[in-house]
Amino acid sequence: MPATRRRQSARWVFLVLVTLALLATPLRSRFHWRAAVFCEAAAPIERWLAGVLNSAHFIGYGALMLVGAFVFHERPLAKAGALVFALSALVELEQAVFTVGHCRVRDLLPNLMVISLVGVACWVITHITRSPPPGR
């Protein structure tokens, strides 16, 4: 498969993943709204630390960041990271509005961590594979 074809396929995959992420909460709630919008901003430190190990956030946003890094390879990697982080913030806001899910500001911490880790890993791999061999 040619490189341009892979990039086009990756763009479609990224678009589908973003669309699914944005539609998951409203569809699970069958578009039922909460009576009052609530987002948990304050929590004990134990909950913040436990939230850091949220594997669902690590897997979901890590995969999205990998695809985003591949799709936005010609742009700064921070743009892909900012887009994925903005998506995670939108998903948290959706959970505040719809009757499914729990809007927690602390959920943004593992999202930011995995986006950063995947971004750094992509940057390192890109620079290792693009650098000329030593001695030339």
C-alpha positions in Angstrom: 0.0 0.0 0.0 1.6 3.3 -1.0 2.4 5.9 1.7 -0.3 8.4 0.5 -2.9 5.7 0.6 -1.9 4.8 4.2 -2.1 8.5 5.2 -5.6 8.8 3.7 -6.7 5.6 5.4 -5.3 6.9 8.7 -7.2 10.2 8.3 -10.4 8.3 7.9 -9.6 6.1 10.9 -8.8 9.3 13.0 -12.0 10.9 11.8 -14.1 7.8 12.7 -12.4 7.5 16.1 -13.0 11.2 16.9 -16.7 10.9 15.8 -17.2 7.7 17.9 -15.6 9.4 20.9 -17.9 12.4 20.6 -21.0 10.3 20.0 -20.4 7.5 22.6 -21.8 9.4 25.6 -24.9 10.8 23.9 -25.7 7.5 22.3 -25.2 5.5 25.6 -27.6 8.0 27.3 -30.0 7.9 24.4 -29.6 11.7 24.3 -31.1 12.2 27.8 -29.9 15.4 29.4 -29.1 15.8 33.1 -31.4 18.1 35.1 -28.4 20.0 36.4 -24.9 20.1 34.8 -22.3 18.9 37.3 -18.6 18.3 36.9 -16.5 17.1 39.9 -13.6 19.5 40.2 -12.4 18.9 43.7 -11.5 15.5 45.1 -9.2 14.1 47.7 -5.6 13.5 46.6 -6.2 9.7 46.8 -8.8 9.9 44.0 -6.4 12.0 41.9 -3.7 9.4 42.3 -6.1 6.5 41.6 -7.3 8.3 38.5 -3.7 8.4 37.2 -3.9 4.6 36.7 -7.1 4.7 34.7 -6.4 2.1 32.1 -9.4 2.9 29.9 -8.2 6.4 29.4 -4.6 5.2 28.8 -5.7 2.8 26.1 -8.3 5.0 24.4 -6.4 8.3 24.3 -3.1 6.5 23.7 -4.4 4.9 20.5 -6.0 8.1 19.4 -2.8 10.0 19.9 -0.9 7.3 17.9 -3.2 7.7 15.0 -3.2 11.5 15.4 0.6 11.5 15.3 0.6 9.5 12.1 -2.1 11.6 10.5 -0.5 15.0 11.4 3.1 13.9 10.7 3.9 17.0 8.7 2.7 19.3 11.5 4.2 19.9 14.9 3.3 16.9 17.2 2.0 19.3 19.8 -0.9 20.1 17.5 -2.0 16.5 17.4 -1.6 16.3 21.2 -3.6 19.5 21.7 -6.4 18.2 19.4 -6.6 14.9 21.3 -6.6 16.7 24.7 -9.3 19.0 23.5 -11.3 16.0 22.5 -10.9 14.5 25.9 -12.1 17.7 27.6 -15.1 17.7 25.3 -15.9 14.1 26.3 -15.7 15.1 30.0 -18.1 18.0 29.3 -20.5 15.7 27.5 -20.5 13.5 30.6 -21.5 16.6 32.6 -24.5 17.2 30.2 -25.7 13.7 29.5 -27.0 11.1 32.0 -24.3 8.6 31.3 -20.7 8.9 32.6 -19.2 11.0 35.3 -17.6 14.4 34.5 -14.4 14.5 36.5 -11.7 17.1 36.0 -9.2 14.6 37.4 -9.9 12.3 34.4 -8.0 14.8 32.3 -4.7 14.0 34.2 -4.3 10.5 32.8 -5.4 11.7 29.4 -2.7 14.4 29.4 -0.1 11.9 30.7 -0.7 9.3 28.0 -0.9 12.0 25.3 2.4 13.3 26.4 4.0 9.9 26.7 2.9 8.8 23.3 3.9 12.2 21.8 7.4 11.9 23.3 7.7 8.3 22.1 6.7 9.3 18.6 9.1 12.2 18.6 12.0 10.0 19.7 11.2 7.3 17.1 10.9 9.9 14.4 14.2 11.6 15.2 16.0 8.2 15.5 14.7 7.0 12.2 15.3 10.3 10.4 18.8 11.1 11.7 21.7 10.3 9.4 24.0 7.4 10.5 27.0 8.4 12.6 30.2 9.2 10.6 28.5 10.6 7.6 
